[in-house]
Amino acid sequence: MSETVAAYVIGHISVKDAALWAEYRSRVPATLAPWGAELLLRGTKTAVLSGEHAYDDTVVIRFPNRAALDGWYASAAYQALIPLRARAADLVLIAYEG
């Protein structure tokens, strides 16, 4: 896809430790800003309308393009948060373009 196509990270989350998760969440925005990312949704599941979905929370983050998404994920600032994230929650992060 093109450099002008937006890219998205969708995270499906099950929190293991609420205090650690709150700390992680408070630190993520600073890692997003240099990449022009925007937090679109941070929400808690209210219903599964079709199929099965094991996670309770979801996050959707928009990046200007895939290069920005990849840069953010690989950045030292975000990589430093991954051990905290692993202690705080079980999650799946998925990258999309569109």
N, C-alpha and C positions, 0 to 999 in steps of 0.2 A: 504494500500500500504506500501511498504518497506521504511525504513529510507534512502535508497539510491536513491529513486525516487524524482526527482526535483518537486518542487511545484511552482505555479505561482499565482500572483495576477494580475487580469485584472481590470482596472478601466475605467469606461465610465463616462465622465465628461462634464458638462455644466457650464462654468465659469459665476459667478454672479458679481464678483468684481475683475478686473484684477490685481489691486495692492495687494490685500490680497492674491490672488492666487499665484502671484509671490513670496510673502513672504513665503507662505506655501511650495511651490516647492523648495525654496532655503534651507528650514530646513529639508526636508524629507531625503536627502542622509545621513546625520549624524545618523539618526535612523536606516538606513538599514545596514550600515557597520558592526556593531557588529554581525549581523545575516548571514553574508556571502552572502548577496543579491546583485543582479546585475540588474540595470535598463536596460531593453532591448529595450524598445520603449516608446517614448513620442511623440505623433503626433496628428495632426489635420485632421479630416475627409476631404477627397477630393471627395468621391462619395459613395453612397450606391448602391451596385451592385445587391442586391436582398433583398426583404423585406423592413422593416422599422427600422430605428435607430435614436432615438431622440437626441443623445448626439453628441457634436462637437469634443471632444478630447478623446484620449485613452492613457492609460499607461499600460505597461506590465513589471512586475518585477519578476525575477526568484530567488528562494530560493533553498538552497541545499536539503531541504526536508520540509515536512509539519510541523514538530516540529519547525523549524526555522521560518517559516511563522507565525505560531500561536504565537510564542514567540515575534516576532517583533510587531504584531498587539496588543498584550496585554501589551507590554512594556510601562513603565511610559513615556519614551521619545516620543513614537508615540501617546499614549493616550493624552498627553499634547497638541498635534497639532490638535486634532479632533475639538475642538471649532472653531479654526481658519479655518479649512477646511470647516466646516458647513457654516460659514459666506461667504467664498470665492466662493463656488461652490456647485451645486447639483451633486451628483455622486452615482454610484453603484460600489461597490467593490466585486469581485467574486474570490474565491479561487479554484484552479485546481491542480490536480496532473497529472503527465504524462511525 
